[in-house]
Amino acid sequence: MEPYKIHAIATRHCVDFIFYSISDESVETRLKLSIPVNTISSYFHT
């Protein structure tokens, strides 16, 4: 499994999950996933 890093940045209205994937050529690719806060709140309060 290739090494990876995950950064979570919480803003006022959403949470950004940034996935860094480091390949064998040391090329860093990034995937950003933004989730609204009210979506997370409604998910945990069901």
C-alpha distance matrix in Angstrom:
0.0 3.8 6.5 8.9 12.5 14.8 18.6 21.2 24.7 27.6 30.6 33.9 33.3 29.5 26.2 23.7 20.0 18.3 14.5 13.5 10.5 10.5 10.0 10.8 14.4 14.2 15.4 15.0 15.2 16.6 17.1 20.1 21.2 24.7 26.2 30.0 31.1 33.6 30.9 29.0 32.4 33.5 30.3 30.7 34.5 34.7
3.8 0.0 3.8 6.5 10.2 13.1 16.6 19.7 22.8 26.0 28.9 32.3 31.9 28.2 24.9 22.0 18.5 16.2 12.4 10.6 7.4 6.8 6.6 7.9 11.2 10.6 11.7 11.4 12.1 13.8 15.0 18.1 19.8 23.3 25.3 29.0 30.3 33.0 30.6 28.8 32.2 33.7 30.7 31.2 35.0 35.4
6.5 3.8 0.0 3.8 7.1 10.4 13.7 17.0 20.1 23.4 26.4 29.9 29.9 26.3 22.8 20.0 16.5 14.2 10.8 8.7 6.6 6.0 7.8 9.5 12.1 10.3 11.6 10.4 11.6 12.8 14.3 16.9 18.7 22.0 23.9 27.5 28.5 31.5 29.4 27.4 30.7 32.5 29.7 29.9 33.6 34.5
8.9 6.5 3.8 0.0 3.8 6.8 10.2 13.4 16.5 19.8 22.7 26.2 26.1 22.6 19.1 16.3 12.8 10.5 7.1 5.5 4.7 6.0 8.9 11.7 13.7 11.3 11.6 9.3 9.8 9.9 11.1 13.4 15.2 18.3 20.3 23.9 24.9 28.0 26.0 24.0 27.3 29.2 26.6 26.9 30.7 31.7
12.5 10.2 7.1 3.8 0.0 3.8 6.7 10.1 13.1 16.5 19.4 23.0 23.3 19.9 16.3 13.6 10.4 8.2 5.9 5.0 6.7 8.4 11.9 14.8 16.2 13.2 13.2 10.2 10.6 9.6 10.7 12.0 13.7 16.4 18.3 21.6 22.4 25.6 24.1 21.9 25.1 27.3 25.0 25.1 28.8 30.2
14.8 13.1 10.4 6.8 3.8 0.0 3.8 6.6 9.9 13.1 16.1 19.6 19.7 16.3 12.6 10.2 6.9 5.7 4.6 6.2 8.8 11.4 14.8 18.0 19.3 16.4 15.8 12.4 11.8 9.7 9.6 9.8 10.8 13.1 14.8 18.0 18.6 21.9 20.4 18.2 21.3 23.6 21.5 21.6 25.2 26.7
18.6 16.6 13.7 10.2 6.7 3.8 0.0 3.8 6.5 9.9 12.8 16.4 17.0 13.8 10.3 8.0 5.8 5.0 6.5 8.1 11.5 13.9 17.5 20.7 21.5 18.3 17.4 13.8 13.2 10.5 10.4 9.4 10.4 11.7 13.5 16.2 16.6 20.2 19.3 17.2 20.0 22.7 21.1 21.1 24.5 26.5
21.2 19.7 17.0 13.4 10.1 6.6 3.8 0.0 3.8 6.5 9.7 13.1 13.6 10.5 6.9 5.6 4.5 6.2 8.8 11.3 14.6 17.4 20.8 24.2 25.0 22.0 20.8 17.1 16.0 12.8 11.8 9.7 9.4 9.6 10.7 13.0 13.0 16.6 16.0 13.8 16.5 19.3 18.0 17.9 21.2 23.3
24.7 22.8 20.1 16.5 13.1 9.9 6.5 3.8 0.0 3.8 6.4 10.0 11.1 8.6 5.7 5.0 6.4 7.9 11.3 13.5 17.1 19.8 23.2 26.6 27.0 23.9 22.4 18.6 17.6 14.1 13.2 10.4 10.3 9.3 10.6 12.0 11.9 15.7 15.8 14.1 16.3 19.4 18.8 18.8 21.7 24.2
27.6 26.0 23.4 19.8 16.5 13.1 9.9 6.5 3.8 0.0 3.8 6.8 8.1 6.4 4.4 6.2 8.6 11.1 14.4 17.0 20.5 23.4 26.8 30.2 30.7 27.6 26.0 22.3 21.0 17.4 16.0 12.7 11.7 9.6 9.6 9.9 9.0 12.7 13.6 11.9 13.5 16.8 16.8 16.6 19.0 21.8
30.6 28.9 26.4 22.7 19.4 16.1 12.8 9.7 6.4 3.8 0.0 3.8 5.7 5.4 5.9 7.7 11.0 13.2 16.8 19.3 22.9 25.7 29.0 32.5 32.6 29.6 27.7 24.0 22.5 18.8 17.4 13.8 12.9 10.0 10.2 9.4 8.8 12.3 13.8 13.0 14.2 17.3 18.0 18.3 20.2 23.0
33.9 32.3 29.9 26.2 23.0 19.6 16.4 13.1 10.0 6.8 3.8 0.0 3.8 6.0 8.1 10.7 14.1 16.6 20.2 22.9 26.4 29.3 32.6 36.1 36.3 33.3 31.3 27.6 26.0 22.2 20.5 16.8 15.4 12.0 11.3 9.2 7.9 10.7 13.1 12.8 13.1 16.1 17.6 17.8 19.0 21.9
33.3 31.9 29.9 26.1 23.3 19.7 17.0 13.6 11.1 8.1 5.7 3.8 0.0 3.8 7.2 10.0 13.4 16.2 19.7 22.7 25.9 29.1 32.1 35.8 36.0 33.3 31.1 27.4 25.3 21.5 19.3 15.6 13.5 9.8 8.6 5.9 5.5 7.9 10.1 10.6 11.3 13.7 15.3 16.2 17.4 19.9
29.5 28.2 26.3 22.6 19.9 16.3 13.8 10.5 8.6 6.4 5.4 6.0 3.8 0.0 3.8 6.5 9.8 12.7 16.1 19.2 22.4 25.7 28.6 32.3 32.7 30.0 27.9 24.2 22.0 18.2 15.8 12.2 9.9 6.4 5.3 4.0 4.8 8.1 8.9 8.9 10.8 13.2 13.8 15.0 16.9 19.1
26.2 24.9 22.8 19.1 16.3 12.6 10.3 6.9 5.7 4.4 5.9 8.1 7.2 3.8 0.0 3.8 6.5 9.7 12.9 16.1 19.3 22.6 25.6 29.3 29.9 27.1 25.3 21.5 19.6 15.8 13.6 10.2 8.1 5.6 5.3 6.3 6.6 10.3 10.2 9.0 11.5 14.2 13.9 14.6 17.2 19.4
23.7 22.0 20.0 16.3 13.6 10.2 8.0 5.6 5.0 6.2 7.7 10.7 10.0 6.5 3.8 0.0 3.8 6.2 9.7 12.7 16.0 19.2 22.2 25.9 26.3 23.6 21.6 17.9 15.8 12.1 10.1 6.7 5.6 4.4 6.5 8.8 10.1 13.6 12.9 12.0 14.9 17.3 16.5 17.5 20.4 22.3
20.0 18.5 16.5 12.8 10.4 6.9 5.8 4.5 6.4 8.6 11.0 14.1 13.4 9.8 6.5 3.8 0.0 3.8 6.5 9.9 12.9 16.2 19.2 22.9 23.7 21.1 19.3 15.7 13.7 10.2 8.1 5.8 5.0 6.3 8.1 11.3 12.5 15.7 14.3 12.9 16.2 18.3 16.8 17.6 20.9 22.5
18.3 16.2 14.2 10.5 8.2 5.7 5.0 6.2 7.9 11.1 13.2 16.6 16.2 12.7 9.7 6.2 3.8 0.0 3.8 6.5 9.8 13.0 16.0 19.7 20.2 17.5 15.6 11.9 10.2 6.7 5.7 4.5 6.3 8.5 11.3 14.5 16.0 19.3 17.9 16.6 20.0 22.1 20.5 21.3 24.7 26.2
14.5 12.4 10.8 7.1 5.9 4.6 6.5 8.8 11.3 14.4 16.8 20.2 19.7 16.1 12.9 9.7 6.5 3.8 0.0 3.8 6.4 9.8 12.7 16.4 17.3 14.9 13.3 9.8 8.1 5.5 5.1 6.4 8.2 11.4 13.8 17.3 18.9 22.0 20.1 18.7 22.2 24.0 21.9 22.8 26.4 27.5
13.5 10.6 8.7 5.5 5.0 6.2 8.1 11.3 13.5 17.0 19.3 22.9 22.7 19.2 16.1 12.7 9.9 6.5 3.8 0.0 3.8 6.5 9.7 13.3 13.9 11.2 9.9 6.4 5.8 4.8 6.7 8.9 11.6 14.6 17.4 20.8 22.3 25.5 23.8 22.4 25.8 27.8 25.7 26.4 30.0 31.2
10.5 7.4 6.6 4.7 6.7 8.8 11.5 14.6 17.1 20.5 22.9 26.4 25.9 22.4 19.3 16.0 12.9 9.8 6.4 3.8 0.0 3.8 6.4 10.0 11.2 9.2 8.1 5.7 5.3 6.4 8.3 11.4 13.9 17.3 19.9 23.5 25.2 28.2 26.1 24.7 28.3 29.9 27.5 28.4 32.1 32.9
10.5 6.8 6.0 6.0 8.4 11.4 13.9 17.4 19.8 23.4 25.7 29.3 29.1 25.7 22.6 19.2 16.2 13.0 9.8 6.5 3.8 0.0 3.8 6.9 7.9 5.6 5.8 4.8 6.7 9.0 11.7 14.8 17.5 20.8 23.5 27.1 28.7 31.8 29.8 28.4 31.8 33.6 31.2 31.9 35.6 36.5
10.0 6.6 7.8 8.9 11.9 14.8 17.5 20.8 23.2 26.8 29.0 32.6 32.1 28.6 25.6 22.2 19.2 16.0 12.7 9.7 6.4 3.8 0.0 3.8 5.4 5.2 5.6 6.7 8.1 11.2 13.6 17.1 19.8 23.3 26.0 29.7 31.5 34.4 32.2 30.9 34.5 36.0 33.5 34.4 38.1 38.7
10.8 7.9 9.5 11.7 14.8 18.0 20.7 24.2 26.6 30.2 32.5 36.1 35.8 32.3 29.3 25.9 22.9 19.7 16.4 13.3 10.0 6.9 3.8 0.0 3.8 5.3 7.4 9.6 11.6 14.9 17.4 20.9 23.6 27.1 29.8 33.4 35.2 38.1 35.9 34.5 38.1 39.6 36.9 37.8 41.5 42.1
14.4 11.2 12.1 13.7 16.2 19.3 21.5 25.0 27.0 30.7 32.6 36.3 36.0 32.7 29.9 26.3 23.7 20.2 17.3 13.9 11.2 7.9 5.4 3.8 0.0 3.8 5.4 8.7 11.1 14.7 17.7 21.1 24.1 27.5 30.5 34.0 36.0 39.0 37.0 35.8 39.4 41.0 38.6 39.5 43.2 43.9
14.2 10.6 10.3 11.3 13.2 16.4 18.3 22.0 23.9 27.6 29.6 33.3 33.3 30.0 27.1 23.6 21.1 17.5 14.9 11.2 9.2 5.6 5.2 5.3 3.8 0.0 3.8 6.2 9.4 12.6 15.9 19.0 22.1 25.3 28.3 31.7 33.5 36.7 34.9 33.5 37.0 38.9 36.6 37.3 41.0 42.0
15.4 11.7 11.6 11.6 13.2 15.8 17.4 20.8 22.4 26.0 27.7 31.3 31.1 27.9 25.3 21.6 19.3 15.6 13.3 9.9 8.1 5.8 5.6 7.4 5.4 3.8 0.0 3.8 6.4 9.9 13.3 16.4 19.7 22.9 26.1 29.4 31.5 34.6 32.8 31.8 35.3 37.0 34.9 36.0 39.6 40.5
15.0 11.4 10.4 9.3 10.2 12.4 13.8 17.1 18.6 22.3 24.0 27.6 27.4 24.2 21.5 17.9 15.7 11.9 9.8 6.4 5.7 4.8 6.7 9.6 8.7 6.2 3.8 0.0 3.8 6.6 10.1 12.9 16.3 19.4 22.6 25.9 27.8 31.0 29.3 28.3 31.7 33.6 31.6 32.6 36.1 37.2
15.2 12.1 11.6 9.8 10.6 11.8 13.2 16.0 17.6 21.0 22.5 26.0 25.3 22.0 19.6 15.8 13.7 10.2 8.1 5.8 5.3 6.7 8.1 11.6 11.1 9.4 6.4 3.8 0.0 3.8 6.9 10.1 13.4 16.6 19.9 23.3 25.5 28.5 26.5 25.8 29.4 31.0 29.0 30.4 33.9 34.7
16.6 13.8 12.8 9.9 9.6 9.7 10.5 12.8 14.1 17.4 18.8 22.2 21.5 18.2 15.8 12.1 10.2 6.7 5.5 4.8 6.4 9.0 11.2 14.9 14.7 12.6 9.9 6.6 3.8 0.0 3.8 6.5 9.9 13.0 16.3 19.6 21.8 24.8 23.0 22.4 25.9 27.6 25.8 27.2 30.6 31.6
17.1 15.0 14.3 11.1 10.7 9.6 10.4 11.8 13.2 16.0 17.4 20.5 19.3 15.8 13.6 10.1 8.1 5.7 5.1 6.7 8.3 11.7 13.6 17.4 17.7 15.9 13.3 10.1 6.9 3.8 0.0 3.8 6.6 10.0 13.1 16.6 19.0 21.8 19.7 19.2 22.9 24.3 22.5 24.1 27.4 28.2
20.1 18.1 16.9 13.4 12.0 9.8 9.4 9.7 10.4 12.7 13.8 16.8 15.6 12.2 10.2 6.7 5.8 4.5 6.4 8.9 11.4 14.8 17.1 20.9 21.1 19.0 16.4 12.9 10.1 6.5 3.8 0.0 3.8 6.5 9.9 13.2 15.6 18.5 16.8 16.5 20.0 21.6 20.2 21.8 25.0 26.1
21.2 19.8 18.7 15.2 13.7 10.8 10.4 9.4 10.3 11.7 12.9 15.4 13.5 9.9 8.1 5.6 5.0 6.3 8.2 11.6 13.9 17.5 19.8 23.6 24.1 22.1 19.7 16.3 13.4 9.9 6.6 3.8 0.0 3.8 6.5 10.1 12.6 15.2 13.2 13.0 16.6 17.9 16.5 18.4 21.4 22.4
24.7 23.3 22.0 18.3 16.4 13.1 11.7 9.6 9.3 9.6 10.0 12.0 9.8 6.4 5.6 4.4 6.3 8.5 11.4 14.6 17.3 20.8 23.3 27.1 27.5 25.3 22.9 19.4 16.6 13.0 10.0 6.5 3.8 0.0 3.8 6.7 9.4 12.1 10.7 10.9 14.2 15.7 15.0 16.9 19.6 20.9
26.2 25.3 23.9 20.3 18.3 14.8 13.5 10.7 10.6 9.6 10.2 11.3 8.6 5.3 5.3 6.5 8.1 11.3 13.8 17.4 19.9 23.5 26.0 29.8 30.5 28.3 26.1 22.6 19.9 16.3 13.1 9.9 6.5 3.8 0.0 3.8 6.4 8.7 7.0 7.3 10.6 11.9 11.4 13.4 15.9 17.2
30.0 29.0 27.5 23.9 21.6 18.0 16.2 13.0 12.0 9.9 9.4 9.2 5.9 4.0 6.3 8.8 11.3 14.5 17.3 20.8 23.5 27.1 29.7 33.4 34.0 31.7 29.4 25.9 23.3 19.6 16.6 13.2 10.1 6.7 3.8 0.0 3.8 5.6 5.4 6.7 8.9 10.3 11.0 13.0 14.7 16.3
31.1 30.3 28.5 24.9 22.4 18.6 16.6 13.0 11.9 9.0 8.8 7.9 5.5 4.8 6.6 10.1 12.5 16.0 18.9 22.3 25.2 28.7 31.5 35.2 36.0 33.5 31.5 27.8 25.5 21.8 19.0 15.6 12.6 9.4 6.4 3.8 0.0 3.8 5.4 5.2 6.2 8.7 9.8 10.8 12.3 14.6
33.6 33.0 31.5 28.0 25.6 21.9 20.2 16.6 15.7 12.7 12.3 10.7 7.9 8.1 10.3 13.6 15.7 19.3 22.0 25.5 28.2 31.8 34.4 38.1 39.0 36.7 34.6 31.0 28.5 24.8 21.8 18.5 15.2 12.1 8.7 5.6 3.8 0.0 3.8 5.4 4.9 6.0 8.4 9.9 10.4 12.3
30.9 30.6 29.4 26.0 24.1 20.4 19.3 16.0 15.8 13.6 13.8 13.1 10.1 8.9 10.2 12.9 14.3 17.9 20.1 23.8 26.1 29.8 32.2 35.9 37.0 34.9 32.8 29.3 26.5 23.0 19.7 16.8 13.2 10.7 7.0 5.4 5.4 3.8 0.0 3.8 5.5 5.3 6.2 8.8 10.1 11.2
29.0 28.8 27.4 24.0 21.9 18.2 17.2 13.8 14.1 11.9 13.0 12.8 10.6 8.9 9.0 12.0 12.9 16.6 18.7 22.4 24.7 28.4 30.9 34.5 35.8 33.5 31.8 28.3 25.8 22.4 19.2 16.5 13.0 10.9 7.3 6.7 5.2 5.4 3.8 0.0 3.8 5.5 5.0 6.3 8.7 10.5
32.4 32.2 30.7 27.3 25.1 21.3 20.0 16.5 16.3 13.5 14.2 13.1 11.3 10.8 11.5 14.9 16.2 20.0 22.2 25.8 28.3 31.8 34.5 38.1 39.4 37.0 35.3 31.7 29.4 25.9 22.9 20.0 16.6 14.2 10.6 8.9 6.2 4.9 5.5 3.8 0.0 3.8 5.4 5.4 6.2 8.9
33.5 33.7 32.5 29.2 27.3 23.6 22.7 19.3 19.4 16.8 17.3 16.1 13.7 13.2 14.2 17.3 18.3 22.1 24.0 27.8 29.9 33.6 36.0 39.6 41.0 38.9 37.0 33.6 31.0 27.6 24.3 21.6 17.9 15.7 11.9 10.3 8.7 6.0 5.3 5.5 3.8 0.0 3.8 5.6 5.2 6.4
30.3 30.7 29.7 26.6 25.0 21.5 21.1 18.0 18.8 16.8 18.0 17.6 15.3 13.8 13.9 16.5 16.8 20.5 21.9 25.7 27.5 31.2 33.5 36.9 38.6 36.6 34.9 31.6 29.0 25.8 22.5 20.2 16.5 15.0 11.4 11.0 9.8 8.4 6.2 5.0 5.4 3.8 0.0 3.8 5.6 5.9
30.7 31.2 29.9 26.9 25.1 21.6 21.1 17.9 18.8 16.6 18.3 17.8 16.2 15.0 14.6 17.5 17.6 21.3 22.8 26.4 28.4 31.9 34.4 37.8 39.5 37.3 36.0 32.6 30.4 27.2 24.1 21.8 18.4 16.9 13.4 13.0 10.8 9.9 8.8 6.3 5.4 5.6 3.8 0.0 3.8 5.7
34.5 35.0 33.6 30.7 28.8 25.2 24.5 21.2 21.7 19.0 20.2 19.0 17.4 16.9 17.2 20.4 20.9 24.7 26.4 30.0 32.1 35.6 38.1 41.5 43.2 41.0 39.6 36.1 33.9 30.6 27.4 25.0 21.4 19.6 15.9 14.7 12.3 10.4 10.1 8.7 6.2 5.2 5.6 3.8 0.0 3.8
34.7 35.4 34.5 31.7 30.2 26.7 26.5 23.3 24.2 21.8 23.0 21.9 19.9 19.1 19.4 22.3 22.5 26.2 27.5 31.2 32.9 36.5 38.7 42.1 43.9 42.0 40.5 37.2 34.7 31.6 28.2 26.1 22.4 20.9 17.2 16.3 14.6 12.3 11.2 10.5 8.9 6.4 5.9 5.7 3.8 0.0
